[in-house]
Amino acid sequence: MSTSSMGPRSAAEITADLTEFVSSSPSSYHATATAAARFDAAGFQRLDERSTWTLESGAGHYVVRDGAIIAWRVPAGANTVPGFRVFGSHTDSPAFKLKPGEEFSAEGVRQVGVEIYGGPLLNSWLDRELAFAGQLSLADGSVVLAQTPPIARIPQLAIHLDRQVNEGLTLDKQRHTTPVIGLANLAEADVIELLAASAEVDPELVVGHDVYTIPVQTPAVFGAAEEFFASPRLDNLLSVHAGVCALAEVDASGLDAIALFAGFDHEEIGSNSRSGACGPFLADVTERIIASLYPESTRSDYLVALANSVCVSSDAGHAAHPNYPERHDPHVRPRLGGGPLLKLNAQQRYATDAVGTAVWSRACAAAGVEYQDFVSNNAMPCGSTIGPLTATRLGMTTVDVGPALYSMHSAREMVAVDDVVALAAAARAFLQG
């Protein structure tokens, strides 16, 4: 479904589109390709980092770096160097990454080695049918996307063999999380062969891979009034989807700044990569945009543009859990269905300050949606996002926001449908300005 030139959509249409987006984005590389296809459909032009860029007023462009993508729409008729309105997110999610090396057998079954990527909720990955998806690097230097059918499962030990399991499950990350992929006595294709077949390439040409386990259960709306949505990778494809759809719908004639979407990779493992938020990707792209649009501009002009810019960093946050109320702040209790979160932290684990708060407040007011504050319990330090990294690298005013979830980092996370709709509306209002 193209997101170009669309009016307001119903909740059912948005969740159906989100289902399609998540299902077609099993890895960060697939998510980037899915976003790129949508920008293509909306008339954006793909650029190559290795070439000189020629940008035009009012036009949309995007560039891909590995599993990351940055896209933007230039205001129509901007005579002076504008700032940027950045909606940032990340394309990766916790999972198990396929290790290099041969498959092996144990107790009559075939297995493959995997390494934990990020911080998955390990027990949620047990007893689920899993596929493998990611990118393959070929001997000629090219890269292809690939995905197997559901071939793997991490079987849990039966309760009869661990009578105390319900008193506390402890999983050894090396011994207890190795997937089973087949019977040892069956001469079936191995994982790399299946991945190569899906990409229609010769497995003998595969020299490297970045491949992850993927739960195959389809996203679904559920609840007594169909008010909930369950899916893998809501952290953070829900924000990626909102940002991609919002930018595709931006009207260049009404912009007062360059509207930009950034989907970074490797957030779940610290963002320290060339395609992560700690890397130079966003700085490189924004500087090249100004230099192309305004050839006579100086480095000082670029710094002025950054000073006039603002970034909304959208990443999933926690709703107060009804079964674990003590794990949250006793007075600030964000709810599912209460609107997007405004995430605050005195230690700057989130980059929100009073100035950023006003930016988000105006965007939500323009979209006609409510937002709610999020702070952590003082005894339970929070994680971080691309927000502080972007603020540190580029000096932009940055505000951290995001949808409220249950079961964050589970193989299957949960959100309120109303919050999916509200985040999409707020993202659109923010980028339009």
Secondary structure, 3 states (H helix, E strand, C coil): CCCCCCCCCCHHHHHHHHHHHHHCCCCHHHHHHHHHHHHHHCCCEEECCCCCCCCCCCCEEEEEECCEEEEEECCCCCCCCCCEEEEEEECCCCEEEECCCCCEEECCEEECCEEEECCCCHHHHCCCCEEEEEEEEECCCCEEEEECCCCEECCCCCHHHCCCHHHCCCCCCCCCCCCEEEECCCCCCCHHHHHHHHHCCCHHHEEEEEEEEEECCCCEEECCCCCEEEECCHHHHHHHHHHHHHHHCCCHHHCCCEEEEEEECCHHHCCCCCCCCCCCHHHHHHHHHHHHHCCCCCHHHHHHHHHCCEEEEECCEECCCCCCHHHCCCCCCCCCCCCCEEECCCCCCCCCCHHHHHHHHHHHHHHCCCCEEECCCCCCCCCCCHHHHHHHHHCCEEEEEECEEECCCCCCEEEEHHHHHHHHHHHHHHHHC
